[in-house]
Amino acid sequence: MFRRLSRVNTIYVNSVSFSSTFEIGDSKYITPVMRALAVKREFPLFFSNEGNFNEYSVFTRPIPQVPTEEIFNMTVSNEAPSINVNSIRVTGISSSSVVHIGSTNLINAEARIKHIRQLLRQPGDESTQLSEPMEDTANPEEVSEQTIDSTEEGG
């Protein structure tokens, strides 16, 4: 397979985080994987034993794969032996993303994020599913909460 040379005069990347890749050069496979629980609470109370990924099906469900059964012919004609770029500026690379200067055979990136919003219970509001009562030193009447689960509601 014919490969072209990539030339970049200047590149600036401000931030690379959460299983992301900044690759210069050729690679065969890049497979970044990121899992996160994003919990937003109206009342800031946290426990050290929170955050078991196995409790949420979003982290264990198989990702649907689209079968590629179609056979096709492709002809590539590279008019120039190199790709020339003057300048690249990247603000951030995050959550299993890839910035790659060069050639690669396969990139298989996966990011799974479970968003949970826990709001203080309003008097007379029983419209959402209530979570388990929270333990510890807080007053249980003040900490009774509602959990709105965006992935279960399709959002």
Disulfide bonds with the S-S distance in Angstrom:
none
